[in-house]
Amino acid sequence: MAVKALGIVTSGNRIKVEGMQEFRPVSAFTFVGRYRMIDFPMSNLSNSNIETIQIFAGENPRSLAEHVGTGRHYGINSKRGKVSLLFSDQEEVNEIYNTDIASFLFNESVIERVKADYVVIVPSYMVFAQNYATLLDEHIASGADITLLYHKVSNADVAYLNTEALKLDDEKTVLGIETNIGGKKTKNIFMNSYIMKKDLFLQLVHEAKKKSSMYNLFNIVNDKAASEELTIKGVQHEGFFAAITDFKSYFDANLTLTDIKTASSLFNNKWPIYTRTNDACPTQYVEGASVKKSLISNGSLIAGTVENCIIGRGVVIEEGAVVKNSVICSEVFIAKDTVIENQVVDKYAKILHASEIIAKPENPGYVKRMDTL
């Protein structure tokens, strides 16, 4: 890649995941047991040789900061690149002011100091693999002012609600950006990924602030598409794609990856997903344990029955316990003869006295972090 680009990972300021978000931002959520959500955009940028990266932290950033650290585990060369965790003023009187534009303006001087021709802006609340070096080359070759990444779906009437969708013509020119409120099944879901020149990006940030304090970046880009002031092109993404916009989408995205064919569309040896590693022994399976269609992280002890589950690191499931269709985060203890179904059990929880915790798959349950039941 001949040109230098700054990677910006946005916080997903409009995303609200009840329960889990009380303890950390979406970017720090555990995903498929051993990863965090932030690992996917960071790995995509690193694999694309974009090594100057700014992460907008959002609220409750401690666990995110601990996980990201210096960025070394993402393959970022500290001599050439830098990973910065950026914060913004959260003391707003009304949630409507909590926009990505406000965050960009609060950190404008930090963005300006980076010597880069382009910005590659990516979300922390969506999971996918993408080569941004190739996308940047395509953007430059097209002559477009802005390139947006999208994923074509056939279930937009029931999923991806409250994300944005692109309206495109036959030439993949973006005509507008609209909120998906259902209705049509087939839509081009905007992946909140932008490529443009850094100067244009900062110009749009200031224009958005002048237009409305409620504006997010997609709002001003939508204005430019509608007025045809800028040439904005869409590029279709292929492969696995998940948008974590609420609790149910988090639950579904995790369990979808218990299918090996689906998982292989995200995880590829030629495009590694990096994470902070923990030294731990392999998972131990006690005689009589039963495990089907599940992803089990290291350091766990399985003596019961596990079916269609994501199991994090250091989980103990005692003899006679039955865990089905659930996401069990790290360091959870599940006592013998307990039945758990359609649940997300957060880190450090202990299920000691509850014989059954069962919910319907369309409305999964949540056990709080560090809680004892």
Buried (B, 14 or more C-beta within 10 A) or exposed (E): BEEBBBBBBBBBBBBEBEBBBEBBBBBBBBBBBBBBBBBBBBBBBBBBBBBBBBBBBBBBBEBBEEBBEEBEBBBBEEEEBBBBBBBBEEEEEEEEEBBBBBBBBBBEEEBEEBEBBBBBBBBBBBBBBBEBBEBBBBBBEEEBBBBBBBBBBEEBBEBBBBBBBBBBEEEBBBBBBBEBEEEEEEBBBBBBBBBBBBEBBBEBBBBBBEEEBBBBBBBBBBBBBEEEEBBBBBBEBEEBBBBBBBBBBBBBBBBBBBEEEEBEBBBEEEBBBBBBEEEEEEBEBEEEBEBEEBBBBBBBBBBBBBBBBBBBBBBBBBBBBBBBBBBBBBBBBBBEEBBBBBBBBBBBBBBEEBEEBEBEEEEBBBBBBEEEB
